[in-house]
Amino acid sequence: MPVEGVFHHIESAGRRNIAIAEGEIGVVWEDNRDGRPAIYLSRRMVGDSQVAQAQRLSGTGEAYEPTIVPFAAGFAIAWEEGGKIRAAYVQSEGLTDVINLGRGESTQAALVPGKQGELLALWSEQGDRDAKITAAMLALENGRLAPGVPFAADIKPFTGDQNYPSGAWHGNLGVFVIAWEDRRYENVVLFSAIGDGNVKFSLPMQVNGLRAPQSGQYGVASGAARIALTPFRGAVAATWADKRNFQFGYDIFASFAQTSGRFGQDMLVQDGFAEGYEQWHPAIASQADTLVVAWDDDRDGSSDIWISEYVDGQWSDDLALPGGFGPGAQTHPSIALDSRGGLHAVWVDRAQDNGPTRLRYVHGQRVP
């Protein structure tokens, strides 16, 4: 049951708060049960019905926005603590030494597994004027993460903050594809770049299309937010929240980076029943030929979790996530797919406005 005064958050860059490695599920989040924001990890085997115990990962400083990915035979985890980025490796024996990434004030960590043994870290680091996406390769040495030399992800940055990075390995090209929110213009635009993770990436390429408003009331052009990437069929798929419909707020869009690494045509993900409602917090997951996007909206009078699957070149009708809809607010989904195509989802559940929260989890298989 929710505990009065305790609030949970799963808001990592790229929405990676659940991962599956070697048949084990790892979930990371931030809550204030000890009086200040701290990072926690829960682990359980796929199919285990028992509630796993929470393990605290962060130290004594205030900590936020943890992310988790499968790596080697365990999990790599990163978070912000005390204005710095921390990272660690977790396997069956437990948490290894926590390392520090970056040099200046840093937020919004993302981790990106590459080819075997490679792991890219991304984060937003404050410079003299603006926050810029910074990258570093991480290696696993004697069961512990070891950081490489950090470098700027954008080789020709403009003025304006860069935030909320995400990334995925493009298997056909043998490169990382990274993306982020960029404020070089008056509105927020999504940019991407490709590279092998060493020293530099390509020049940035714009991801999302833009729409000019019919009235100056809505600014110079539409904006976008919170891009999330995943490998898919040897390439990379992306989803994000997009405000090109100025009257109704954000919608969920998707795109694919194919042979050149450049993202192609934007595709609206949600179905027509979502028209006129705002969509929030998109998450994406893939496994083999299965690709799923999740988000929350209030089309049925309460904030619920919805999912859509990419099938035969188009997005399916929306499905309310079992257990993730009904009275109260169900928000901030994070999803993962296991080797059998089973969907694993975690989200924040709030029974009443301004009330305490709890984390909910569900695992389901596709019905034949």
Wavefront OBJ file of the C-alpha trace (Angstrom):
o trace
v 0.000 0.000 0.000
v 1.140 3.602 -0.555
v 2.937 5.168 2.405
v 1.866 8.679 3.328
v 4.412 11.267 2.241
v 6.423 8.875 0.010
v 6.623 9.651 -3.691
v 8.198 7.535 -6.437
v 9.718 8.753 -9.683
v 10.822 6.839 -12.802
v 11.862 9.598 -15.175
v 15.220 8.578 -16.621
v 16.457 9.961 -19.922
v 15.249 7.512 -22.568
v 12.829 6.017 -20.011
v 15.036 3.043 -19.116
v 13.867 2.078 -15.625
v 13.345 -1.636 -16.236
v 15.726 -4.115 -17.865
v 16.075 -7.884 -18.277
v 19.404 -9.738 -18.125
v 20.009 -13.474 -17.888
v 16.343 -14.082 -17.026
v 16.413 -11.514 -14.208
v 14.373 -8.305 -14.077
v 15.918 -5.150 -12.669
v 13.879 -2.036 -11.821
v 15.372 1.274 -10.625
v 13.611 4.347 -9.276
v 13.912 7.287 -6.926
v 11.828 7.815 -3.790
v 12.011 9.784 -0.539
v 11.238 7.073 2.042
v 14.314 8.091 4.069
v 13.518 11.795 4.009
v 15.451 12.725 0.861
v 15.479 11.510 -2.753
v 17.497 8.282 -3.093
v 17.984 5.579 -5.711
v 16.681 2.037 -5.250
v 16.983 -1.228 -7.165
v 14.648 -4.224 -7.122
v 15.588 -7.560 -8.735
v 13.556 -10.675 -9.385
v 13.609 -13.591 -11.803
v 11.160 -13.616 -14.703
v 8.056 -15.483 -13.552
v 8.776 -15.042 -9.843
v 5.582 -13.941 -8.082
v 7.235 -12.758 -4.869
v 7.777 -9.046 -4.295
v 11.503 -8.295 -4.387
v 13.166 -6.206 -1.718
v 14.455 -2.736 -2.550
v 18.212 -2.176 -2.373
v 19.452 1.370 -1.889
v 22.179 2.300 -4.380
v 22.862 5.994 -3.777
v 24.860 7.528 -0.946
v 24.038 10.412 1.359
v 23.414 13.074 -1.297
v 20.124 13.783 -3.005
v 19.838 11.458 -6.016
v 17.611 11.453 -9.083
v 16.748 9.881 -12.446
v 18.305 6.394 -12.367
v 18.622 4.334 -15.545
v 19.307 0.621 -16.036
v 20.328 -1.538 -19.006
v 21.393 -5.176 -19.414
v 25.179 -5.467 -19.694
v 27.472 -8.517 -19.694
v 25.895 -10.981 -17.231
v 24.176 -8.317 -15.133
v 23.007 -4.705 -15.173
v 24.696 -1.344 -15.647
v 23.045 1.460 -13.689
v 23.619 5.221 -13.612
v 22.021 8.128 -11.775
v 22.527 11.749 -10.718
v 23.714 12.384 -7.181
v 24.885 15.693 -5.771
v 25.048 17.225 -9.238
v 27.297 14.416 -10.564
v 26.698 11.254 -12.557
v 27.354 7.954 -10.753
v 27.470 4.526 -12.365
v 27.866 0.952 -11.184
v 27.646 -2.647 -12.324
v 25.323 -5.138 -10.638
v 25.489 -8.903 -10.974
v 24.492 -11.871 -8.837
v 27.138 -11.020 -6.224
v 25.683 -7.526 -5.792
v 26.670 -3.926 -6.480
v 30.257 -3.162 -7.446
v 32.145 0.055 -6.725
v 30.305 3.215 -7.764
v 32.265 5.414 -10.193
v 31.918 9.072 -11.118
v 31.360 10.295 -14.674
v 31.868 13.805 -16.033
v 33.656 16.804 -14.654
v 31.111 19.594 -14.175
v 27.582 19.690 -12.841
v 25.761 16.871 -14.637
v 22.266 15.398 -14.935
v 20.148 12.965 -16.972
v 22.317 9.892 -17.486
v 21.664 7.347 -20.240
v 23.470 4.037 -20.841
v 23.685 2.360 -24.248
v 24.921 -1.230 -24.732
v 26.814 -1.698 -28.003
v 28.518 -4.709 -29.477
v 29.728 -7.305 -26.995
v 31.542 -5.689 -24.087
v 30.864 -2.094 -25.148
v 28.839 0.387 -23.128
v 28.316 4.059 -23.935
v 27.362 6.577 -21.258
v 25.618 9.848 -22.098
v 24.635 12.740 -19.883
v 23.901 16.484 -19.904
v 26.838 18.429 -18.456
v 26.789 22.133 -17.614
v 29.461 24.185 -19.379
v 30.373 27.849 -19.062
v 27.055 28.892 -20.628
v 24.924 25.926 -21.627
v 24.390 22.279 -20.809
v 25.776 19.963 -23.508
v 25.467 16.222 -24.111
v 28.671 14.491 -23.049
v 29.706 10.931 -23.880
v 32.196 8.370 -22.577
v 32.821 4.697 -23.233
v 32.707 2.415 -20.198
v 34.583 -0.862 -19.911
v 34.075 -3.768 -17.530
v 37.351 -4.529 -15.767
v 37.500 -7.212 -13.061
v 33.745 -6.975 -12.608
v 33.779 -3.183 -12.223
v 32.977 -0.333 -14.594
v 35.914 1.778 -15.747
v 35.267 5.087 -17.535
v 36.999 6.340 -20.654
v 37.784 9.990 -21.403
v 34.570 12.049 -21.771
v 33.979 14.104 -24.910
v 31.275 16.363 -26.381
v 28.669 14.432 -28.355
v 27.963 17.399 -30.653
v 31.118 18.273 -32.596
v 29.755 21.677 -33.632
v 27.393 22.851 -30.901
v 25.233 25.965 -31.151
v 24.111 28.155 -28.269
v 21.390 26.532 -26.176
v 21.000 23.672 -23.717
v 21.069 20.026 -24.738
v 19.100 17.668 -22.498
v 17.674 14.168 -22.055
v 19.942 12.013 -24.228
v 19.078 8.527 -25.418
v 20.875 6.023 -27.603
v 20.812 2.613 -29.270
v 23.204 0.351 -31.173
v 22.622 0.259 -34.940
v 23.653 -3.300 -35.756
v 23.597 -2.966 -39.545
v 25.928 0.041 -39.502
v 27.994 -0.977 -36.484
v 27.555 2.424 -34.800
v 25.784 4.035 -31.887
v 22.843 6.280 -32.715
v 22.309 8.971 -30.093
v 19.611 11.647 -29.820
v 18.721 14.503 -27.498
v 16.554 17.581 -26.897
v 18.207 20.692 -28.317
v 17.411 24.366 -27.671
v 19.555 25.966 -30.382
v 16.332 27.403 -31.841
v 13.492 29.107 -29.980
v 11.624 25.828 -29.770
v 12.907 22.414 -28.637
v 14.079 20.289 -31.575
v 15.338 16.704 -31.495
v 18.760 15.995 -32.969
v 20.649 12.758 -33.541
v 24.196 11.743 -34.422
v 26.029 8.494 -35.178
v 29.482 7.210 -34.230
v 31.449 4.326 -32.797
v 31.633 5.994 -29.382
v 35.308 6.940 -29.642
v 36.310 10.615 -29.659
v 33.510 12.007 -31.830
v 30.117 11.575 -33.446
v 28.821 12.814 -36.788
v 27.372 16.248 -37.341
v 23.879 16.412 -35.768
v 20.852 15.513 -37.887
v 17.344 16.771 -37.118
v 14.964 13.982 -36.116
v 11.469 15.466 -35.888
v 9.452 17.421 -38.397
v 8.226 20.877 -37.448
v 4.964 22.662 -37.949
v 4.500 26.426 -37.889
v 1.455 27.625 -35.911
v -1.381 29.519 -37.550
v -1.116 32.115 -34.806
v 1.820 33.684 -32.986
v 0.080 32.637 -29.780
v 1.853 29.244 -29.961
v 5.411 30.418 -30.687
v 7.535 30.036 -33.828
v 7.087 26.295 -34.436
v 6.102 23.037 -32.806
v 8.351 21.404 -30.253
v 9.215 17.903 -29.114
v 10.416 16.220 -25.932
v 11.814 13.102 -24.292
v 13.082 11.037 -27.189
v 13.703 7.349 -26.460
v 15.617 4.927 -28.725
v 15.853 1.154 -29.039
v 17.557 -1.266 -31.460
v 15.093 -2.839 -33.898
v 15.731 -5.293 -36.748
v 19.371 -4.267 -37.005
v 18.460 -0.576 -37.138
v 17.106 1.896 -34.546
v 13.568 2.995 -33.642
v 12.691 6.178 -31.772
v 9.629 7.583 -30.040
v 8.972 11.005 -28.525
v 6.267 13.442 -27.406
v 5.476 15.955 -30.154
v 3.461 19.181 -29.940
v 2.803 19.848 -33.617
v -0.930 19.742 -32.843
v -0.987 23.074 -31.014
v -4.610 22.885 -29.873
v -4.456 19.473 -28.196
v -0.925 19.344 -26.773
v 1.534 16.475 -27.119
v 1.055 13.387 -29.313
v 3.264 10.298 -29.540
v 5.385 9.989 -32.688
v 7.926 7.439 -33.891
v 10.592 7.180 -36.577
v 13.268 4.752 -37.798
v 16.966 5.274 -38.514
v 17.783 2.968 -41.401
v 20.783 2.525 -43.715
v 22.287 6.021 -43.348
v 21.627 6.371 -39.630
v 19.351 9.328 -40.399
v 15.784 9.142 -39.111
v 13.086 8.981 -41.762
v 9.417 9.869 -41.899
v 7.599 10.700 -38.665
v 4.721 8.370 -37.799
v 1.845 9.113 -35.437
v 1.683 6.227 -32.947
v -1.600 6.578 -31.049
v -4.952 5.819 -32.721
v -7.899 8.090 -33.489
v -9.564 7.526 -30.115
v -6.766 9.583 -28.547
v -7.609 12.638 -30.677
v -8.122 15.711 -28.518
v -6.207 14.326 -25.532
v -2.615 14.917 -24.483
v -0.182 12.013 -24.454
v 2.788 11.941 -22.068
v 5.902 9.977 -21.114
v 6.595 7.772 -24.168
v 8.675 4.626 -23.672
v 9.877 2.106 -26.245
v 11.118 -1.489 -26.175
v 12.026 -4.147 -28.731
v 12.991 -7.797 -29.007
v 13.663 -9.512 -32.333
v 10.717 -8.500 -34.580
v 8.570 -7.065 -31.772
v 8.432 -3.307 -31.160
v 6.164 -1.672 -28.555
v 5.603 1.932 -27.455
v 3.882 2.872 -24.172
v 2.638 6.210 -22.789
v -0.092 7.656 -20.578
v -3.166 9.750 -21.405
v -6.592 10.490 -19.919
v -8.953 9.720 -22.818
v -11.133 7.570 -20.513
v -11.398 10.139 -17.738
v -8.366 8.977 -15.758
v -4.666 8.831 -16.536
v -4.027 5.338 -17.902
v -1.148 3.439 -19.519
v -1.574 2.655 -23.227
v 0.524 0.576 -25.593
v 0.783 0.186 -29.365
v 2.729 -2.408 -31.349
v 4.406 -1.884 -34.722
v 2.974 -4.526 -37.054
v 3.355 -4.790 -40.842
v 4.608 -1.251 -41.224
v 2.004 0.490 -39.101
v 1.062 1.068 -35.488
v -1.721 -1.048 -34.016
v -4.862 0.157 -32.293
v -4.112 1.309 -28.768
v -4.484 -1.186 -25.924
v -4.975 -0.166 -22.302
v -2.271 -1.958 -20.332
v -3.878 -4.606 -18.087
v -3.584 -3.398 -14.499
v -2.507 0.047 -15.696
v -5.894 1.736 -16.095
v -8.887 2.723 -13.987
v -9.452 5.110 -11.076
v -6.531 7.233 -9.959
v -3.502 8.174 -12.015
v -1.298 5.631 -13.785
v 1.711 7.455 -15.255
v 5.377 7.302 -16.338
v 5.574 3.831 -17.883
v 8.859 2.067 -18.558
v 8.825 -1.182 -20.552
v 11.048 -4.093 -21.577
v 10.579 -7.238 -23.676
v 12.084 -10.598 -22.736
v 13.545 -13.232 -25.069
v 10.123 -14.864 -25.482
v 8.437 -11.616 -26.445
v 6.823 -11.140 -23.030
v 6.126 -7.521 -22.105
v 7.281 -6.230 -18.718
v 6.030 -2.829 -17.571
v 6.508 -0.692 -14.488
v 4.767 2.608 -13.740
v 3.801 5.074 -11.017
v 0.360 4.633 -9.449
v -1.347 7.412 -7.473
v -4.767 6.707 -5.962
v -5.707 10.353 -5.422
v -4.521 13.832 -6.337
v -1.477 14.907 -4.309
v -1.530 11.569 -2.507
v 1.390 9.166 -2.024
v 2.482 6.870 -4.819
v 3.531 3.286 -5.342
v 5.203 1.402 -8.169
v 3.190 -1.168 -10.102
v 4.536 -3.963 -12.288
v 2.911 -6.311 -14.799
v 4.174 -9.089 -17.064
v 2.156 -10.408 -19.960
v 2.438 -12.573 -23.064
v 0.831 -11.973 -26.446
v -2.460 -13.813 -26.889
v -2.302 -16.083 -29.995
l 1 2 3 4 5 6 7 8 9 10 11 12 13 14 15 16 17 18 19 20 21 22 23 24 25 26 27 28 29 30 31 32 33 34 35 36 37 38 39 40 41 42 43 44 45 46 47 48 49 50 51 52 53 54 55 56 57 58 59 60 61 62 63 64 65 66 67 68 69 70 71 72 73 74 75 76 77 78 79 80 81 82 83 84 85 86 87 88 89 90 91 92 93 94 95 96 97 98 99 100 101 102 103 104 105 106 107 108 109 110 111 112 113 114 115 116 117 118 119 120 121 122 123 124 125 126 127 128 129 130 131 132 133 134 135 136 137 138 139 140 141 142 143 144 145 146 147 148 149 150 151 152 153 154 155 156 157 158 159 160 161 162 163 164 165 166 167 168 169 170 171 172 173 174 175 176 177 178 179 180 181 182 183 184 185 186 187 188 189 190 191 192 193 194 195 196 197 198 199 200 201 202 203 204 205 206 207 208 209 210 211 212 213 214 215 216 217 218 219 220 221 222 223 224 225 226 227 228 229 230 231 232 233 234 235 236 237 238 239 240 241 242 243 244 245 246 247 248 249 250 251 252 253 254 255 256 257 258 259 260 261 262 263 264 265 266 267 268 269 270 271 272 273 274 275 276 277 278 279 280 281 282 283 284 285 286 287 288 289 290 291 292 293 294 295 296 297 298 299 300 301 302 303 304 305 306 307 308 309 310 311 312 313 314 315 316 317 318 319 320 321 322 323 324 325 326 327 328 329 330 331 332 333 334 335 336 337 338 339 340 341 342 343 344 345 346 347 348 349 350 351 352 353 354 355 356 357 358 359 360 361 362 363 364 365 366 367 368
